[in-house]
């Protein structure tokens, strides 16, 4: 079976104790017989903890918390998305009192937020909160605490509940919460979302996705699938006949969560088709990639079908 390796940090890969090569965010692959249960060890830099595991069916269908597994046709991709820190000492990053709550962002082998008030909660955070900063705001006249970690925004209510967590390009607090979210798409799409707030939860009122640059023809099919995913105006990519069926397209494609480029093996088997991999969640940290292709009539999509 062909196994691809990705790591969010540069690292080296060892198999059964032997150095194989470096891995990062660029896909690299090897051929493995799952029945051999090969021991993989992935060692990052920056004083982070290595991870190790046996590559077998159990791992591929029940991945651990530090890895995401993507199952493809006769292939699998293992993405190491977190490493523990060897420094397990408790380090307080930022702390404040807010509406009777003590909010503490700290690191201890990873980033966390502790919320102590009427109740107590401890929540893991992305590594970018290592530089967390606080800002007291109001939404609909009600106090909230904004916690920024780079471009990631967490909002905590005055009752000590986390009510929002996402990466945003900008955020405006007022009668409602308005955020702009940038997507990593070939059209550099952005979504403008507006939420109301009742003191307990945020409710999405409206959202509009705008594609800020037109796609080249050779990636038009990727732009279409990404537009469906991000709730953009995907009908602009369809010919007149398919536009009439646009209302059923989301149901036809299913609840995919991302769009990916097909692998080298896919193109070797199917030729130079206009295809994209749609990623569907199967369970915690486990995903399945299904391939869909399109036919073009000029610059418009005239047919969509699974491969």
Buried (B, 14 or more C-beta within 10 A) or exposed (E): BBBBBBBBBEBBBBBEEEEBEEBBEEBBBBEBEBEEBBBBBBBBEEEBBBBEBEBBEEBBEEBEEBBBBBBBBEBBBBBBEBBBBEEEEEEEBBEBEBBEBBBBBBBEBBBBBBBBBEEEBEEEBBBBBBEBEBEEBEBBEBBBBBBBBEBBBBBBBBBBBBBBBEBBEEBEBEEBBBBBBBBEBBBEBBBBBBBBBEBEEBEEEEBEBBBEEEBEEEBBBBBBBBBBBBEBEBBEBBBEEBBEEEEEBBEEBEEBEBBBEBBEBBEEEBEEBBBBBBBBEEEEBBBBBBBBBBBBEEEBBBEBEEB
